[in-house]
Amino acid sequence: MTTDPTITAIKPLSTDPFRVSVRVGRKKVATLTLDHVRDLKLRVHMDWTEDLAERVAVLAAREQAFLDALRIVRRRAVGTEELRRKLQRKQHVEGDIAAALERLIDVGYLNDQNYAESVVRHEMARKAAGPRLLRAKLYQKNLPRELINEVVDAVDDEADHLAAATQLAEKKLKTTAMQKADAATRQRRLFSLLARRGFDSDTIRKTLSHVLPNEPRT
């Protein structure tokens, strides 16, 4: 008559005392939290039945999805949808991904509003940027459209885009290449630069009029 194997060890991890490794015989079968151990009433010498193995596997997979997500957000800030896609590429199932995202939101590691605002601050600190460019940067992060509009509109209310565009244009005009260029080339290059940085046509025209007051528009 065969009998079920038994749990031979439940040991705290050296890197995290709130998680334990569970062994059956000499084989490590799962890494769980202390809460999981308590919920399942696991103990050494407990029979390792098929039912228990399945329940442990479910919890272990969910915990692994959370740990993978935690490692990602600790390396660098990400948005919810970007993190979801990274976890999908790691072959986690949707239920485990949803649970991991929810836990990270609850503990404050995942916040799309804060993330979007930090992306905007970084882009504007790096170089003058208009609303079109800011929206494009946030779209690349797979953030919700409503949030993107909210964050960019808030910046729009506070920022003087004409002043920022003028500062960028004046800096560009100081370069040797621009000083040697003819009027038409200067205007074309400035228009292209400001457009790439997301400023609208009206702001660009006003900027050119300000920094090149004596040159006819081409």
Phi, psi and chi 1 to 4 in degrees:
 res  aa     phi    psi   chi1   chi2   chi3   chi4
   1 MET       -  127.1  178.4  178.6  176.7      -
   2 THR   -88.7  150.1   60.2      -      -      -
   3 THR  -121.7  157.2   59.5      -      -      -
   4 ASP   -66.9  145.8  -69.2  -37.5      -      -
   5 PRO   -66.3  169.4   23.8  -32.9      -      -
   6 THR  -125.2  160.9   61.2      -      -      -
   7 ILE   -72.1  126.0  -64.0  174.7      -      -
   8 THR  -102.0  -18.9   52.7      -      -      -
   9 ALA  -160.4  142.8      -      -      -      -
  10 ILE  -132.9  100.2  -58.2  174.5      -      -
  11 LYS  -119.8  134.9  -67.3 -176.1  177.4 -179.2
  12 PRO   -61.6  145.0  -21.6   33.3      -      -
  13 LEU   -73.8  143.1  -58.7 -178.0      -      -
  14 SER   -66.9  -26.2   58.9      -      -      -
  15 THR   -90.4  -12.7   55.3      -      -      -
  16 ASP  -159.0  100.5 -173.8  -12.6      -      -
  17 PRO   -67.5   -9.5   24.8  -34.0      -      -
  18 PHE   -91.4    0.2  -64.4  101.6      -      -
  19 ARG  -125.2  151.2  -71.3 -176.7  172.1   81.1
  20 VAL  -131.3  154.6  -59.7      -      -      -
  21 SER   -98.5  139.4   64.5      -      -      -
  22 VAL  -111.5  128.4  179.3      -      -      -
  23 ARG  -118.5  141.7  -70.7 -176.0  174.5  -86.7
  24 VAL  -121.6  116.8  173.6      -      -      -
  25 GLY    64.9 -129.9      -      -      -      -
  26 ARG   -98.3    2.6  -64.6 -177.8  178.6 -179.2
  27 LYS  -100.0  131.6 -179.5 -178.6  178.4 -178.5
  28 LYS   -76.7  122.6  177.6 -178.0  173.6 -178.8
  29 VAL  -105.2  -18.8  -65.5      -      -      -
  30 ALA  -168.9  157.0      -      -      -      -
  31 THR  -116.1  123.7  -62.6      -      -      -
  32 LEU  -129.4  165.4  -59.8  173.5      -      -
  33 THR   -85.3  165.2   66.7      -      -      -
  34 LEU   -62.4  -33.6  -68.9  176.2      -      -
  35 ASP   -62.8  -40.6  -74.1  -19.2      -      -
  36 HIS   -61.6  -43.0  -67.4  151.4      -      -
  37 VAL   -60.7  -43.3  172.4      -      -      -
  38 ARG   -67.5  -43.4  -76.7 -167.5  -70.0  -91.9
  39 ASP   -62.2  -39.3  -68.9  -16.6      -      -
  40 LEU   -86.9   -6.8  -66.8  172.0      -      -
  41 LYS    56.7   41.3  -62.8 -179.1  173.0   58.8
  42 LEU   -71.5  145.6  -61.5 -176.5      -      -
  43 ARG  -156.2  155.5   63.8 -173.9 -175.4  -79.2
  44 VAL   -62.1  142.3  175.7      -      -      -
  45 HIS    77.6    1.8  -56.0  -47.5      -      -
  46 MET   -69.6  139.9 -175.7  177.6 -175.9      -
  47 ASP   -63.3  133.0  -72.3  -18.1      -      -
  48 TRP   -95.1   83.0 -174.1 -110.5      -      -
  49 THR   -83.8  166.8   63.0      -      -      -
  50 GLU   -61.4  -39.6  -71.4 -173.6   10.5      -
  51 ASP   -63.4  -45.1  176.7   65.4      -      -
  52 LEU   -65.8  -41.1 -179.8   58.8      -      -
  53 ALA   -59.6  -41.0      -      -      -      -
  54 GLU   -66.3  -42.8  -70.9  177.8    3.9      -
  55 ARG   -64.8  -41.1  -67.1  163.5   64.5 -165.7
  56 VAL   -65.5  -40.9  166.9      -      -      -
  57 ALA   -61.5  -40.0      -      -      -      -
  58 VAL   -62.4  -47.5  168.2      -      -      -
  59 LEU   -67.4  -39.1  -68.6  175.6      -      -
  60 ALA   -64.7  -40.4      -      -      -      -
  61 ALA   -65.7  -39.8      -      -      -      -
  62 ARG   -66.5  -39.9 -178.8  151.8  -64.2 -167.7
  63 GLU   -67.4  -37.1 -172.3   63.6   17.8      -
  64 GLN   -66.1  -37.5 -171.8   58.6   53.2      -
  65 ALA   -62.3  -41.8      -      -      -      -
  66 PHE   -64.5  -43.7  173.0   72.6      -      -
  67 LEU   -64.3  -40.4  -68.1  175.8      -      -
  68 ASP   -63.4  -42.0  -75.1  -14.8      -      -
  69 ALA   -64.7  -41.2      -      -      -      -
  70 LEU   -63.6  -41.1 -171.5   59.5      -      -
  71 ARG   -62.5  -38.1  -82.7 -168.3  -74.3  -91.1
  72 ILE   -65.4  -49.1  -68.6  169.1      -      -
  73 VAL   -72.3  -21.8  -61.2      -      -      -
  74 ARG   -76.6  -25.5  -78.8  177.3  169.7  170.0
  75 ARG   -74.9  -43.7  -76.0 -162.1  -61.8  -92.1
  76 ARG  -161.9  156.6   69.3  173.9 -176.8   85.3
  77 ALA   -68.3  140.9      -      -      -      -
  78 VAL  -141.7  163.6  -65.4      -      -      -
  79 GLY   -90.3  168.3      -      -      -      -
  80 THR   -60.2  -47.1  -59.4      -      -      -
  81 GLU   -69.3  -37.1 -172.1   56.9   31.5      -
  82 GLU   -63.3  -41.9 -176.2  179.6   -3.2      -
  83 LEU   -66.0  -40.2 -179.0   54.9      -      -
  84 ARG   -57.5  -44.3 -177.3 -169.2  -52.6  -81.2
  85 ARG   -67.4  -35.9  -65.0 -177.9 -177.1 -172.9
  86 LYS   -64.6  -40.4  -73.0  179.3  178.2  -66.9
  87 LEU   -69.9  -34.6  -66.0  174.6      -      -
  88 GLN   -62.4  -38.9  -72.1  171.2  -20.5      -
  89 ARG   -66.9  -22.0  -71.5 -164.1  -70.5  -89.0
  90 LYS   -86.9    7.3  -70.9 -179.1  175.1  -68.4
  91 GLN    73.0   21.6  -54.1  -60.5  -48.9      -
  92 HIS   -76.7  147.5  -68.6  -64.8      -      -
  93 VAL   -80.2  159.4  -59.5      -      -      -
  94 GLU   -61.0  -39.0  -70.0  -57.6  -38.8      -
  95 GLY   -62.6  -41.1      -      -      -      -
  96 ASP   -69.7  -36.2  -66.9  -14.2      -      -
  97 ILE   -64.4  -46.4  -67.8  173.1      -      -
  98 ALA   -60.0  -41.6      -      -      -      -
  99 ALA   -65.6  -40.0      -      -      -      -
 100 ALA   -65.1  -44.1      -      -      -      -
 101 LEU   -62.5  -42.0  -62.6  179.4      -      -
 102 GLU   -62.5  -42.5 -175.8  176.9   -8.5      -
 103 ARG   -63.5  -41.6  -75.1  174.8   68.2 -178.8
 104 LEU   -67.5  -36.3  -71.3  174.7      -      -
 105 ILE   -65.2  -42.7  -68.8  170.8      -      -
 106 ASP   -61.3  -37.8  -73.0  -15.9      -      -
 107 VAL   -92.2    1.3  -61.8      -      -      -
 108 GLY    87.8    7.6      -      -      -      -
 109 TYR   -80.3  -17.4  -86.6  105.2      -      -
 110 LEU  -129.9  114.7 -166.1   60.4      -      -
 111 ASN  -149.0  103.9 -174.1  -50.5      -      -
 112 ASP   -62.9  -34.6  -79.7   -6.8      -      -
 113 GLN   -63.0  -51.0  175.8   87.3   29.3      -
 114 ASN   -62.8  -39.4  -68.8  -14.7      -      -
 115 TYR   -64.2  -46.7  177.6   53.6      -      -
 116 ALA   -60.4  -42.9      -      -      -      -
 117 GLU   -64.9  -37.1  -69.4  172.0   -6.0      -
 118 SER   -68.7  -36.7   70.8      -      -      -
 119 VAL   -62.4  -43.9  170.0      -      -      -
 120 VAL   -64.5  -45.1  166.9      -      -      -
 121 ARG   -60.5  -43.3  -74.6 -165.0  -59.0  -89.8
 122 HIS   -62.9  -43.7  172.9   77.1      -      -
 123 GLU   -66.5  -40.5 -169.2   62.4   32.6      -
 124 MET   -73.3  -31.2  -65.3 -177.4   70.0      -
 125 ALA   -72.2  -32.0      -      -      -      -
 126 ARG   -69.5  -44.7 -169.7  175.5   70.0   86.1
 127 LYS  -166.2  151.7 -171.7 -176.7  -70.2 -172.2
 128 ALA   -52.2  137.2      -      -      -      -
 129 ALA  -143.3  137.7      -      -      -      -
 130 GLY   -91.7  172.3      -      -      -      -
 131 PRO   -61.3  -34.3   17.3  -29.9      -      -
 132 ARG   -64.1  -42.9  -75.1 -169.3  -58.4  172.2
 133 LEU   -66.7  -41.2  177.3   63.4      -      -
 134 LEU   -61.9  -42.2  -63.4  177.0      -      -
 135 ARG   -63.1  -42.1  -77.8 -169.3  170.5   85.3
 136 ALA   -61.8  -41.8      -      -      -      -
 137 LYS   -62.5  -40.2  -68.5  -69.1 -177.3 -179.4
 138 LEU   -73.4  -34.8  -65.1  176.1      -      -
 139 TYR   -61.3  -37.3  -75.4  137.9      -      -
 140 GLN   -62.3  -24.1  -68.4  172.1    6.5      -
 141 LYS   -88.3    4.1  -54.7  -63.1 -175.7 -177.9
 142 ASN    60.9   36.0  -61.5  -58.2      -      -
 143 LEU   -86.8  155.2  -68.7  163.7      -      -
 144 PRO   -61.4  141.3  -21.5   32.5      -      -
 145 ARG   -58.0  -43.2 -175.6  179.4  -63.2  -88.0
 146 GLU   -61.6  -40.6  -73.0 -173.7    6.0      -
 147 LEU   -66.3  -41.8  175.2   60.0      -      -
 148 ILE   -58.1  -48.4  -69.2  173.2      -      -
 149 ASN   -62.5  -40.2  -69.9  -25.3      -      -
 150 GLU   -62.8  -47.3  176.6 -173.7  -23.9      -
 151 VAL   -68.0  -44.3  170.4      -      -      -
 152 VAL   -69.4  -38.4  174.5      -      -      -
 153 ASP   -63.2  -36.1  -73.1  -12.6      -      -
 154 ALA   -64.8  -40.6      -      -      -      -
 155 VAL   -66.6  -39.5  174.1      -      -      -
 156 ASP   -57.7  -37.5 -126.2    3.0      -      -
 157 ASP   -68.0  -30.9  -69.5  -19.4      -      -
 158 GLU   -96.7  -32.0  -61.6  172.1    2.6      -
 159 ALA   -87.8  144.6      -      -      -      -
 160 ASP   -96.9   94.7 -174.9  -16.0      -      -
 161 HIS   -66.1  -34.1  -67.3  -53.5      -      -
 162 LEU   -64.0  -41.8 -178.7   57.8      -      -
 163 ALA   -65.3  -40.7      -      -      -      -
 164 ALA   -66.6  -43.1      -      -      -      -
 165 ALA   -65.6  -38.7      -      -      -      -
 166 THR   -64.4  -43.1  -61.3      -      -      -
 167 GLN   -61.6  -42.7 -177.0 -179.8   25.1      -
 168 LEU   -65.3  -42.5 -178.8   59.4      -      -
 169 ALA   -65.8  -42.2      -      -      -      -
 170 GLU   -63.5  -37.8  -71.2  175.0  -20.2      -
 171 LYS   -64.5  -41.2 -178.1  178.4  179.1 -179.9
 172 LYS   -65.4  -37.6 -177.3   68.3  173.9  178.4
 173 LEU   -66.5  -19.7  -77.3  171.0      -      -
 174 LYS   -79.3  -10.8  -67.8  177.7 -178.8  177.7
 175 THR   -71.8  151.9   63.5      -      -      -
 176 THR   -60.2  -42.0  -58.8      -      -      -
 177 ALA   -60.2  -40.6      -      -      -      -
 178 MET   -72.3  -35.2  -71.2  -66.5  -83.4      -
 179 GLN   -67.9  -28.6  -69.9  176.5    2.3      -
 180 LYS   -86.7  -16.1  -68.9 -178.7  177.5 -179.8
 181 ALA   -75.9  157.1      -      -      -      -
 182 ASP   -79.2  172.6   57.0   41.5      -      -
 183 ALA   -59.4  -44.9      -      -      -      -
 184 ALA   -63.4  -40.3      -      -      -      -
 185 THR   -67.9  -40.6  -59.9      -      -      -
 186 ARG   -59.8  -46.1  -84.1 -164.7  -63.8  -88.7
 187 GLN   -64.6  -43.0  -69.4 -177.6   46.7      -
 188 ARG   -63.2  -43.0 -174.1  176.4   66.8 -107.2
 189 ARG   -67.9  -40.3  -70.7  177.3  178.1  174.6
 190 LEU   -66.4  -43.5  -75.8  179.9      -      -
 191 PHE   -59.4  -44.5 -165.4  100.0      -      -
 192 SER   -63.4  -43.3  177.6      -      -      -
 193 LEU   -60.8  -49.3  169.0   64.6      -      -
 194 LEU   -68.1  -34.8  -64.8  173.4      -      -
 195 ALA   -66.0  -41.1      -      -      -      -
 196 ARG   -63.8  -30.6  -71.8 -163.0  -53.6  -87.3
 197 ARG   -86.0    8.6  -65.4  -55.3  -60.5  170.8
 198 GLY    88.7   12.4      -      -      -      -
 199 PHE   -83.4  145.5  -66.3  100.6      -      -
 200 ASP   -79.0  168.2   59.1   45.4      -      -
 201 SER   -62.1  -38.2  -62.8      -      -      -
 202 ASP   -64.4  -44.6 -175.2   53.7      -      -
 203 THR   -63.4  -39.9  -61.2      -      -      -
 204 ILE   -63.9  -45.2  -65.3  174.2      -      -
 205 ARG   -61.9  -42.5  -75.5 -167.1  -66.3  -90.1
 206 LYS   -64.6  -38.0  -70.4  178.0 -179.5  177.7
 207 THR   -64.6  -45.7  -60.5      -      -      -
 208 LEU   -62.5  -38.4  -65.7 -177.7      -      -
 209 SER   -64.2  -33.2  -64.6      -      -      -
 210 HIS   -77.4  -45.1  180.0   77.6      -      -
 211 VAL   -87.2  -18.5  -60.0      -      -      -
 212 LEU  -128.2   61.4  -59.5  171.8      -      -
 213 PRO   -66.6  -25.1   25.7  -34.6      -      -
 214 ASN   -99.9    6.3  -60.1  -41.6      -      -
 215 GLU  -107.0  131.3  -66.0 -175.9    4.9      -
 216 PRO   -67.7  144.6   25.5  -34.4      -      -
 217 ARG   -69.4  138.5  -58.4  -77.0   77.1   81.7
 218 THR  -101.7      -   57.5      -      -      -
